[in-house]
Amino acid sequence: MKTLLLIVLLAATQAHAAGDPKNGALLFQRCASCHAVGPYASAGYGPQLNAIVGRKAASTRDYKYSEAMKKSGLVWTEKNLAAYLRAPHDVVPGTSMRFWGIKDEQQVADLLSYLKTF
């Protein structure tokens, strides 16, 4: 019985950490005033975010990035994106992104889960 409880708790923890793309879609509404995703996404006040995971920072052609972002050398891994979503100016000092960050780890996971769908 204890083993079963441990397995259920472990599975629930992993699901929680994995992120909920539906909740991520709701959270993305905060981002949508500057960023776009989807088949018709293009740069606006910020770059479009399709295929962001695995993409080199400052690499889309339709957006004028800050010098700090161009020089960052980052590749947007899930780990780097999560850190950036938590505290953009700590990860890329001098970034032009006007966002204070997301402190809630589940919200970061949910948002990443959503972004990975594009």
Secondary structure, DSSP 8 states (H G I E B T S, - for coil): -HHHHHHHHHHHHHHHHH--HHHHHHHHTTTTTT---STT---SSS---TT-TT-BTT--TTS---HHHHHS--B--HHHHHHHHH-HHHHSTT----------HHHHHHHHHHHTT-
